Amino acid sequence: MEMTDTKKKIVVALDGSDTARNAAETAIQIAAATSLMVEGFYIVNEHLILDPYANYSRELGSDPGFVSRDSLIDKFERVGFPLLDQLAKSCFAKDVNCITNLLLGGVPELILENARQASFLALGRRGNSHASDADHLGENFRRIAHHANIPMIVGGDLVRPIKRILWVYEGSNQSSLATTWVPTLQQAFNAELIVSLMGEKEISDQPEVFDSKFSDMGIKVDRFMDLRLELMDELIAATNTAGADLIIMAGYRRPEIVTWLVGSPVEEILRRNPLPVLIV
């Protein structure tokens, strides 16, 4: 895929949560395989700093008590800099170029602004405040996902070497957008590709037609799975048993935004499957 210099990077948003850390690990794998650089951010949340009643303990790992705003910023920086240093070390180990930044401001706003010209945005699906609630999607994550206009690498509870990719294809224009990255990632990782044909009957009943269509795009499908859009439990079961290391799905786009539909396949996968998901 031909990309301009301004888009040859993956922006990684860190917050200390496990899902963000796993998103970073997946991002580094993709960066190493596709010759992209990584730009890591830790953002000191100004809304927490300015709210005298905010609970900082989950973000900081301890309760700082009553401290000045300058002292509180310093405590957040003491959390953020080690996370950024670890990201840089992990990138160095994979021979991936990396730059890091620690910023103060609104989390969604700064992440979206800095990711605007990137190839991918990598972030966790829930922050520290809901780390133990696997069914929860974080407030900042949802605000970012609702407005992001680039592919997102969404970290989950598992991360492993990418050897098998599951592509959930349901025939929309957004699924077509995935054809930009599916062959690139498949070839870069020499990965097995499973395609879940999902949607209307005429889509999922004609795998041979799509096999030829994908082949013309340079996509070699190793296995098809036949699913229906309305059978959500079947989709979740399939993604949990496919043995994939990365799931690729389309988002739901209206003019200039991603519409985050309650009960949508994307949201259900994020809630009920621990794997990293690439949303295009």
PEVENKA-V496651 format. One line per field, one symbol per residue. ss: DSSP state (A for helix, B for strand, O for the rest). psi: psi as a letter, one per 40 degrees, with the letter a starting at -180 (. if undefined). burial: + if it has 24 or more other C-alpha atoms within 12 Angstrom, else -. A space follows every 10 residues. Layout:
ss->???
psi->???
burial->???
This chain:
ss->OOOOAAAOBB BBBBOOOAAA AAAAAAAAAA AAAAOOBBBB BBBBBAAAAA OOOOOOAAAA OOOOOOOOAA AAAAAAAAAA AAAAAAAAAA AAAOOOOBBB BBBBBOAAAA AAAAAOOOOB BBBBOOOAAA OOOOOOOOAA AAAAAAAOOO BBBBBOOOOO OOOBBBBBBO OOAAAAAAAA AAAAAAAAAO OBBBBBBBBO AAAAOOAAAA AAAAAAOOOO OOBBBBBBOO OAAAAAAAAA AOOOOBBBBO OOBBOOBBOO OOOOAAAAAA AAOOOBBBBO
psi->hhiideefih hhhieeiddd dddddddddd dddefiihhi hhhhhdddde heeiheddde eiheahiidd dddddddddd dddddddddd dddefhhhii ihihahdddd dddeedeidi hhiieiaddf degdehhidd ddddddehfi ihhhiaeihi hhehhhhhhf eidddddded ddddddddef ihhhhhhhbi dddeefdddd ddddddeehh hdhihhiide gddddddddd eefiehhhii ahhiheihhh hheidddddd deheiihhh.
burial->------++++ ++++++++++ ++++++++++ ++++++++++ +++++--++- -----+--++ ---------- -++-+++-++ +-++++++-+ +--+-+++++ ++++--++++ ++-+++++++ +++++++++- +--+-+++-+ ++++++++++ ++++++++++ ++++++++++ +--++-++++ +++++++++- +++++++++- --++--+--+ +--+----++ +--++++++- ----++-++- -+-+++++++ +++----+++ ----++++++ ++++++++++
